[in-house]
Amino acid sequence: MRTKNLIVFFALTLLTTKVFSQTDVAKAFSFAQNQTTLLLKEVDTVKSDAANSALVSPRSLSVEGKLVMVPSKDWCSGFFPGELWFLYEYTNDKKWMGLAQQFTTNIEVEKTNGITHDMGFKVYNSVGNGYRLTKDAHYKEVIIEAAKTLSTRFNPVVGSIKSWDNRKQWKFPVIIDNMLNLELLFEATHLTGDSSFYKIAVAHANTAMKNHFRADYSSYHVIDYDPETGKVLHKQTHQGYADESAWARGQAWGLYGYTMCYRETHNKAYLKQAENIAKFIFSNPNLPADLVPYWDYNDPAIPNAPRDASAAAVAASALYELSTYSKNAKEYRSTADKIVKTLSEKYQAKAGGSKGFLLIHSTGHKPAGTEIDVPIIYADYYYLEALLRKQHLYKGQPVINRN
């Protein structure tokens, strides 16, 4: 029944979705440039206070509507530099390249920060995009150093990279978000020829595929392991409604992560995993018609629950790439088109508003009461990435432009 529903959904999507055109992409990037110019001014205002000298990147807006900035150690610090690289990639305007270099420099110190798993989010999204577009040898060295640092968090008994330190409730927590940090390791193997990074990434992906997912291919957020035996101690959904619920962004992380892992390994098990996660998301009875999910698919408050535009943006970017590998290419691409069209038309900030963020209505950590129904920088990052991937596909280029 679920498969039948998915086929019907994709058929309706193809019939009802107008193509998201290159003109629409151009409009979205024009809007992004104007908004980012505003955001840069807001950043300068915050940093003009000497007390904020350690803050390097914008993250969100406070309840009062003030710009929230973070230091380089914050897991979100790399997204804004990445956005600036995306603007440079689309426009080829050296102004954006200079700004991207400036904000990327602030993140490079994280290459030796071994107390966090978020090396991909921080370093790869900033320095990695910089290297992809410039082939700067300095960026190459930073990527390799960051990958070496991330590798120190791998436990071969567990077969995973540890996510969080100093959390008393867990011994060896691994979160689904960690799938996206694997791209840094794959890149390090490309750059060095050292397969140890590749082997760690594959081991982590295999362990997550074994333990993070339920029979319907929804995922838990956190799996806690015994670091000495590798035994699963507990499965939970820390940022979702309940342990057995499907936290929306977690599902999108899984879709994106296994699509990326298939690209890097050509292991068909990863392709099948990505396709099954897509099936769960897009046949879910609680997915709204506009394809922007509620923050958790099982929140009993639906339809009076907050949305998460960031989950939609991550999923759209993943679907554009997945469409290049799967027999369901037409359906995946059409669905991604519908998502970015919805985000562009209904979830964009007002021009000149939201301190320069691009998208509104994202949800960060609802159980903790933080970042609920606000702009969040990673929503903007994956939205622009999705738009670029749409552009590349239109031009018949690889979905990821490596120059």
Secondary structure, DSSP 8 states (H G I E B T S, - for coil): -HHHHHHHHHHHHHHH-----HHHHHHHHHHHHHHHHHHHHHHHHHHTSGGGTT--EEEEE-TTS-EEEE-TTSTTTTHHHHHHHHHHHHH--HHHHHHHHHHHHTTGGGGG-TT-STHIIIIIIIIIHHHHHH--HHHHHHHHHHHHHHHTTEETTTTEE---SS-TT-SSEEEGGGGGGHHHHHHHHHHH--HHHHHHHHHHHHHHHHHSB-TTS-B-SEEEE-TTT--EEEEE-TTSSSTTS-BHHHHHHHHHHHHHHHHHH--HHHHHHHHHHHHHHHT-TTS-TTS--BSBTT-TTTTSS-B-HHHHHHHHHHHHHHTTTSTTHHHHHHHHHHHHHHHHHHSB--TT-GGG-SB--EEEEGGGTEEEEE-BHHHHHHHHHHHHHHHHHHTT--SS---
